[in-house]
Amino acid sequence: MLDKHLSTQFDSELDALSSRVMELGGLVESQIRQATYALANFSDEAAGQVVETEHRVNLMELEIDRELSSIIARRQPTARDLRLLMAISRVTANLERVGDEAERVARMVRSILARSGTARSLPAGELRVASDLASAGLRKSLDAFARLDCASAVAILKEDDALDREFDGFVRKLITYMMEDPRTISSSLDLLFIAKAIERIGDHAKNISECIIYVVKGADVRHSTMEQIESTVKSRG
């Protein structure tokens, strides 16, 4: 990720830590895929697998945090190295929360299955588009983080608008279903929580992208406008 250090052991530790973060990313991506399958097929088995995987995600987060603390204590990094380690901590936290959102989707699917069959008349399958967008955004953000690619980070931040539009459109459609048939209200609310969880996955992908700019440019662009972010990326060395 960074230029080589005089200490090859330090380089090895950073590489190993980065690999663990990518491994965690792959694990939560698999959770999203399983959660999406569970939703599209109303599969209790797939939903259960998502819930079971969450324990592994939590354990990996703790392991990465311990290794981070150890490296900081032993190496006392400064400047860009310290920013990288802080960013890894943020990325890890965001990935764990993505796992939480995938688990939330799975639990909502189980809640729907526990009720009557009215959910099958609802547009649950249309959430597949939003889920695919969120999953793709997460995958792109992790790839950009591995390469510390600011241009890709900015592009990912811009793409989040598409996911927001999917969410807004789905909410409007659910409201129509609930108005036309009050029997669908409970299941529609579950789907609304699922849609919100998927939107939050996109938000976490955005957070990871912001970490890239923080490492490379030394600027914290959280809560900044897109114009401010683009200006920061272009102007800072």
Summary of the structure (lengths in Angstrom):
residues: 237
radius of gyration: 19.7
end to end distance: 16.9
largest distance: 68.3
contacts: 807
relative contact order: 0.13
helix: 87%
strand: 0%
